[in-house]
């Protein structure tokens, strides 16, 4: 055996792979990184720090005081709102009870899907009796014969103003439910936009004797003076080019309520119908009016705008 030590590695055998080992006695090098942090301490005198804190408190105090006052006001308003909601709901339910007593029979139970939005929306109604009556009549109708569209009627009432409710009532008029049903049938047959011109022509053909612009205007007025219709204007052009504006009679339409009528039209309760100028003999005639739509008819029935008897 030889005492000579291998320098580059150990021989494992002729057919065995050579495994390289680190050199014995080799030294390892390591780099040491030292990070130095410099900490600066500032000593603030006690009187200065006390002054800074005092200035911040002076700034914050009005804000916290304002927040407290606002919180008290909001709590007070919430309490007033709760009292208002209870009072309004009490009045509406009281009116509904008197209407329910007049119902001959009751239908199926009113579903919660209707009652919850009804309570939420009706409770924030104002003191106007006309609007409260709409809510009460709708509640009574749901007791008699609930329909899925009642949920949509809740949304309609909640968006209506007092002037819009009055405008719709003026179009419906003081009629009972049977009369309103007949009026709606006539509107669908004679007064819709597609046949209005023919209906006016037939009405003018009934004039006997001498024609005049006044007689034409009055004849058109007689035709349109109908339940479910609000006349906006009637105009007749004379042969000399002058214009005659027909009297709308006792029609409730007023120009200052134009936006209210437009909103009722957007909701889908009424429709604005304009009959364009058309020649009749030696006169030209035009008229504009609002007519009740089928949705407005059903809304009027369910919300008490037409009398039950």
Wavefront OBJ file of the C-alpha trace (Angstrom):
o trace
v 0.000 0.000 0.000
v 1.251 3.464 -0.837
v 1.053 6.236 1.685
v 0.728 8.905 -1.041
v -2.478 10.866 -0.732
v -4.433 11.783 -3.854
v -4.347 15.402 -4.709
v -7.261 15.870 -7.169
v -9.663 13.260 -5.851
v -10.160 9.706 -4.693
v -9.982 6.891 -7.171
v -13.204 4.812 -6.863
v -12.311 2.270 -9.499
v -11.464 2.034 -13.107
v -15.074 1.664 -14.351
v -16.695 3.976 -11.826
v -17.284 7.657 -12.618
v -15.099 10.131 -11.032
v -16.728 12.312 -8.391
v -15.143 15.690 -8.024
v -14.744 16.820 -4.475
v -13.776 20.274 -3.293
v -10.129 20.818 -2.830
v -9.050 20.065 0.627
v -7.696 22.976 2.460
v -9.424 25.497 0.187
v -10.491 28.650 1.937
v -14.054 30.163 1.537
v -14.487 33.880 1.119
v -17.580 35.760 2.406
v -18.459 39.372 1.934
v -19.867 41.099 4.959
v -22.092 44.066 4.231
v -22.718 46.347 7.170
v -25.528 48.911 6.862
v -25.385 51.828 9.164
v -28.514 53.824 10.001
v -28.349 57.240 11.418
v -31.139 58.085 13.869
v -31.685 61.713 14.653
v -33.665 62.564 17.744
v -35.306 65.953 18.048
v -36.233 67.108 21.467
v -39.239 69.418 21.426
v -39.770 71.487 24.519
v -42.860 70.654 26.503
v -44.424 74.072 26.102
v -44.088 73.891 22.297
v -45.679 70.412 22.013
v -48.494 71.525 24.297
v -49.139 74.512 22.032
v -49.232 72.328 18.919
v -51.745 69.951 20.488
v -53.874 72.848 21.619
v -53.987 74.339 18.109
v -55.105 70.994 16.644
v -57.838 70.675 19.248
v -59.013 74.176 18.450
v -59.291 73.195 14.799
v -61.025 69.848 15.386
v -63.451 70.929 18.107
v -65.814 72.902 15.826
v -65.881 69.955 13.416
v -66.742 67.425 16.110
v -69.299 69.808 17.562
v -70.838 70.288 14.094
v -70.867 66.517 13.536
v -72.615 66.047 16.853
v -75.212 68.662 16.021
v -75.775 67.143 12.593
v -76.169 63.744 14.205
v -78.784 65.119 16.571
v -80.620 66.765 13.691
v -80.581 63.571 11.637
v -81.877 61.547 14.568
v -84.615 64.118 15.088
v -85.555 64.055 11.404
v -85.627 60.264 11.408
v -87.972 60.358 14.368
v -90.208 62.902 12.639
v -90.198 60.753 9.515
v -91.203 57.688 11.519
v -94.071 59.608 13.125
v -95.104 60.941 9.701
v -95.017 57.470 8.170
v -97.158 56.036 10.961
v -99.665 58.875 10.631
v -99.946 58.645 6.841
v -100.302 54.862 6.846
v -102.958 55.102 9.543
v -105.019 57.548 7.454
v -104.626 55.455 4.287
v -105.587 52.189 5.983
v -108.537 53.892 7.660
v -109.814 55.066 4.269
v -109.177 51.636 2.774
v -111.227 49.943 5.510
v -114.269 52.054 4.664
v -113.863 51.152 0.987
v -113.405 47.459 1.777
v -116.698 47.413 3.675
v -118.454 48.327 0.419
v -116.949 45.307 -1.362
v -119.355 42.393 -1.761
v -116.734 39.663 -1.771
v -113.056 39.269 -1.054
v -110.572 37.626 -3.365
v -107.406 35.729 -2.555
v -105.031 37.004 0.115
v -103.017 40.031 -0.952
v -99.414 38.839 -1.519
v -96.461 40.149 0.447
v -94.752 41.072 -2.828
v -97.352 43.843 -3.167
v -97.796 44.809 0.488
v -94.126 45.536 1.215
v -93.578 48.063 -1.627
v -97.053 49.451 -0.917
v -96.162 50.213 2.717
v -92.725 51.606 1.813
v -94.025 53.961 -0.870
v -97.371 54.939 0.639
v -95.824 55.794 4.019
v -93.793 58.691 2.569
v -96.806 60.248 0.843
v -97.713 63.829 1.651
v -100.857 65.060 3.367
v -102.789 65.602 0.118
v -106.110 63.699 0.402
v -106.327 63.169 -3.374
v -103.093 61.154 -3.407
v -103.900 59.311 -0.196
v -107.225 58.308 -1.705
v -105.393 56.715 -4.650
v -103.384 54.579 -2.223
v -106.432 53.629 -0.181
v -108.455 52.684 -3.270
v -105.580 50.577 -4.626
v -105.292 48.729 -1.300
v -109.044 48.085 -1.247
v -108.926 46.847 -4.855
v -106.141 44.408 -3.977
v -108.373 43.015 -1.221
v -111.205 42.482 -3.703
v -109.307 41.117 -6.706
v -105.516 41.335 -6.700
v -103.744 41.710 -10.048
v -99.972 41.573 -10.696
v -100.049 45.039 -12.251
v -100.870 46.536 -8.833
v -97.137 46.571 -8.043
v -96.617 48.781 -11.110
v -99.516 50.982 -9.982
v -97.627 51.528 -6.691
v -94.707 52.934 -8.661
v -97.021 55.188 -10.683
v -98.711 56.714 -7.623
v -95.361 57.232 -5.879
v -94.165 59.327 -8.851
v -97.313 61.402 -9.237
v -97.688 64.944 -7.970
v -100.932 66.443 -6.759
v -101.378 68.429 -9.985
v -100.883 65.294 -12.076
v -103.465 63.399 -10.031
v -105.921 66.258 -10.537
v -105.196 66.400 -14.269
v -105.872 62.691 -14.643
v -109.058 62.994 -12.615
v -110.260 65.828 -14.857
v -109.757 63.613 -17.927
v -111.671 60.734 -16.350
v -114.449 63.004 -15.155
v -117.187 62.303 -12.645
v -118.381 58.943 -13.960
v -118.877 55.453 -12.611
v -116.922 52.398 -13.670
v -119.500 51.257 -16.222
v -119.590 54.672 -17.881
v -115.807 54.792 -18.007
v -115.735 51.384 -19.654
v -118.100 52.562 -22.403
v -116.072 55.759 -22.846
v -112.880 53.740 -23.237
v -114.511 51.602 -25.922
v -115.513 54.745 -27.825
v -111.986 56.166 -27.548
v -110.536 52.980 -29.022
v -113.053 53.052 -31.880
v -113.479 56.756 -32.757
v -110.757 58.858 -31.145
v -107.436 57.064 -31.594
v -104.826 58.690 -33.822
v -105.468 56.466 -36.827
v -109.195 57.272 -37.189
v -109.520 60.719 -35.567
v -109.518 62.582 -38.892
v -112.281 60.353 -40.296
v -114.362 60.808 -37.148
v -114.096 64.600 -37.376
v -115.029 64.541 -41.059
v -118.116 62.464 -40.318
v -119.035 64.904 -37.576
v -118.692 67.893 -39.937
v -120.881 66.131 -42.495
v -123.720 66.312 -39.993
v -123.767 70.115 -40.120
v -126.911 71.300 -41.849
v -127.527 74.721 -43.306
v -124.916 77.378 -43.829
v -121.308 76.614 -42.987
v -119.117 78.944 -40.958
v -115.871 78.696 -39.071
v -117.739 79.005 -35.786
v -120.058 76.129 -36.652
v -117.115 73.949 -37.668
v -115.268 74.674 -34.420
v -118.397 74.021 -32.343
v -119.054 70.779 -34.208
v -115.525 69.529 -33.472
v -115.944 70.603 -29.851
v -119.173 68.644 -29.605
v -117.405 65.546 -30.887
v -114.434 65.834 -28.528
v -116.441 66.794 -25.449
v -116.245 63.226 -24.278
v -115.293 61.322 -21.129
v -111.626 60.392 -21.192
v -110.585 63.317 -23.422
v -109.007 66.686 -22.634
v -109.062 69.185 -25.524
v -105.890 71.224 -25.968
v -106.993 73.370 -28.930
v -109.325 73.560 -31.934
v -108.379 75.821 -34.852
v -110.156 76.675 -38.101
v -108.534 78.651 -40.909
v -110.860 81.028 -42.714
v -110.739 81.554 -46.523
v -109.003 84.909 -46.050
v -106.179 83.242 -44.094
v -107.260 84.437 -40.657
v -107.508 81.964 -37.790
v -110.369 81.074 -35.480
v -109.570 79.415 -32.170
v -112.444 77.325 -30.918
v -113.558 77.459 -27.319
v -112.674 74.271 -25.415
v -115.751 74.689 -23.250
v -115.438 73.407 -19.698
v -112.388 71.363 -20.541
v -109.920 71.343 -17.632
v -106.733 71.537 -19.695
v -104.596 74.560 -18.894
v -101.282 75.538 -20.454
v -99.595 75.824 -17.040
v -100.211 72.093 -16.534
v -98.523 71.138 -19.803
v -95.600 69.401 -18.037
v -98.022 67.402 -15.885
v -99.834 66.150 -18.979
v -96.507 65.307 -20.599
v -95.486 63.258 -17.566
v -98.810 61.412 -17.563
v -98.171 60.647 -21.217
v -94.644 59.353 -20.497
v -96.018 57.119 -17.752
v -98.424 55.701 -20.327
v -101.744 56.787 -18.805
v -102.784 59.190 -21.567
v -101.892 59.888 -25.203
v -101.499 63.201 -26.998
v -103.280 63.077 -30.355
v -102.757 65.777 -32.971
v -105.008 65.881 -36.053
v -103.000 67.702 -38.697
v -104.514 70.382 -40.907
v -106.956 68.953 -43.403
v -109.242 70.645 -45.904
v -112.986 70.535 -45.484
v -114.845 72.466 -48.146
v -113.208 75.904 -48.078
v -111.915 75.649 -44.510
v -108.901 73.957 -42.990
v -109.235 72.412 -39.562
v -106.863 71.047 -36.938
v -107.164 70.007 -33.315
v -105.100 68.510 -30.484
v -106.311 66.574 -27.474
v -105.283 64.074 -24.822
v -107.078 60.747 -24.654
v -107.083 58.099 -21.967
v -105.022 55.013 -22.804
v -105.883 51.428 -21.764
v -103.300 51.552 -18.954
v -104.837 54.794 -17.711
v -108.281 53.195 -17.842
v -107.237 50.254 -15.649
v -105.311 52.559 -13.320
v -108.391 54.762 -12.937
v -110.570 51.761 -12.114
v -108.206 50.278 -9.529
v -107.293 53.584 -7.874
v -110.841 54.862 -7.404
v -110.893 57.637 -10.011
v -114.199 56.241 -11.276
v -117.078 55.719 -8.868
v -118.059 52.155 -8.063
v -121.771 52.829 -8.635
l 1 2 3 4 5 6 7 8 9 10 11 12 13 14 15 16 17 18 19 20 21 22 23 24 25 26 27 28 29 30 31 32 33 34 35 36 37 38 39 40 41 42 43 44 45 46 47 48 49 50 51 52 53 54 55 56 57 58 59 60 61 62 63 64 65 66 67 68 69 70 71 72 73 74 75 76 77 78 79 80 81 82 83 84 85 86 87 88 89 90 91 92 93 94 95 96 97 98 99 100 101 102 103 104 105 106 107 108 109 110 111 112 113 114 115 116 117 118 119 120 121 122 123 124 125 126 127 128 129 130 131 132 133 134 135 136 137 138 139 140 141 142 143 144 145 146 147 148 149 150 151 152 153 154 155 156 157 158 159 160 161 162 163 164 165 166 167 168 169 170 171 172 173 174 175 176 177 178 179 180 181 182 183 184 185 186 187 188 189 190 191 192 193 194 195 196 197 198 199 200 201 202 203 204 205 206 207 208 209 210 211 212 213 214 215 216 217 218 219 220 221 222 223 224 225 226 227 228 229 230 231 232 233 234 235 236 237 238 239 240 241 242 243 244 245 246 247 248 249 250 251 252 253 254 255 256 257 258 259 260 261 262 263 264 265 266 267 268 269 270 271 272 273 274 275 276 277 278 279 280 281 282 283 284 285 286 287 288 289 290 291 292 293 294 295 296 297 298 299 300 301 302 303 304 305 306 307 308 309
